[in-house]
Amino acid sequence: MTRIEINIPEKVLYETIFTIKAADINFANHMGNERILVFANNVRTDFYKHLELLEGDWENGHGTIVANHTVKYVSEGFLGDEIICKVGIGALTSCSFDMVMHFVKKESNITLALVRSAVVYFDYKERRIRELPQSYTERF
């Protein structure tokens, strides 16, 4: 099996904490693998708010869109585990960036998972990628 690598950015731009709840637990009595994407989506929205960025300029028909996710599961998560998520930016270009999320179990400081979300800025009217607003590049 090929192992993926996700490089953790040195600079943390946002940090949050949450608790694994009963709805996150699967039949094997640990956190379901799909839940990390639910967490990543919530973290992404909170990250934008924290940096005072808009996910999109919906009046003008453009905003961010996730092109892909890469997930590296490292350890299991269990009911009641407190999870710290640290967010940084990698691979910044004129129209895209990688949002890297490092999920760590608070009590043991063991990595739960790493998520890299490739985000592009998209013109929803013209159906094409467009340049990132200056507000993004300034804050990253």
Residue pairs with C-beta under 8 A, 6 or more apart in sequence:
4 70
4 72
5 72
6 70
6 72
6 100
6 114
6 115
6 116
7 90
7 100
8 86
8 88
8 100
8 102
8 114
9 88
9 89
9 90
9 100
10 88
11 88
11 89
12 86
12 87
12 88
13 47
13 50
13 51
13 87
13 88
13 89
13 139
13 140
14 43
14 46
14 47
14 50
14 51
14 86
14 87
15 84
15 85
15 86
15 87
16 43
16 46
16 84
16 85
17 82
17 83
17 84
17 85
17 106
18 39
18 42
18 82
18 83
18 85
19 80
19 81
19 82
19 83
20 31
20 35
20 77
20 78
20 79
20 80
20 81
20 83
21 79
22 79
24 31
24 32
24 35
24 77
24 79
25 31
25 32
25 78
25 79
26 32
26 33
29 78
30 76
30 77
30 78
31 76
31 77
31 78
31 81
31 112
33 71
33 73
35 77
36 71
36 73
36 103
36 112
36 113
36 115
37 69
37 71
37 115
39 83
39 85
39 103
40 69
40 101
40 115
40 117
43 85
43 87
43 101
44 66
44 99
44 117
44 119
45 55
47 87
47 99
48 54
48 55
48 64
51 139
52 135
52 139
53 135
53 136
53 139
54 63
55 63
55 64
56 62
56 63
56 64
56 124
57 63
57 133
61 123
61 124
61 125
61 126
62 121
62 122
62 123
62 124
62 125
62 130
63 121
63 122
63 124
64 119
64 120
64 121
64 122
65 119
65 120
65 121
65 122
66 117
66 118
66 119
67 96
67 118
67 119
67 120
68 117
68 118
69 115
69 116
69 117
69 118
70 115
70 116
70 118
71 113
71 114
71 115
72 113
72 114
72 115
73 112
73 113
74 110
74 111
74 112
74 113
74 114
75 105
75 110
75 111
75 112
76 112
77 83
77 105
77 112
81 105
81 106
81 107
81 112
82 105
82 106
82 107
83 103
83 104
83 105
83 106
83 112
84 103
84 104
84 105
84 106
85 101
85 102
85 103
85 104
86 101
86 102
86 104
87 99
87 100
87 101
87 102
88 99
88 100
88 102
89 97
89 98
89 99
89 100
89 140
90 97
90 98
90 100
90 116
91 97
91 98
91 118
92 98
92 137
92 140
94 131
94 132
95 120
95 121
95 129
95 130
95 131
95 132
96 118
96 119
96 120
96 121
96 129
96 132
97 118
97 119
97 132
97 136
97 140
98 116
98 117
98 118
98 119
99 116
99 117
99 119
100 114
100 115
100 116
100 117
101 114
101 115
101 116
101 117
102 111
102 114
103 111
103 112
103 113
103 114
103 115
104 110
104 111
104 112
105 111
105 112
120 129
121 129
121 130
121 131
121 132
121 133
121 136
122 128
122 129
122 130
123 129
123 130
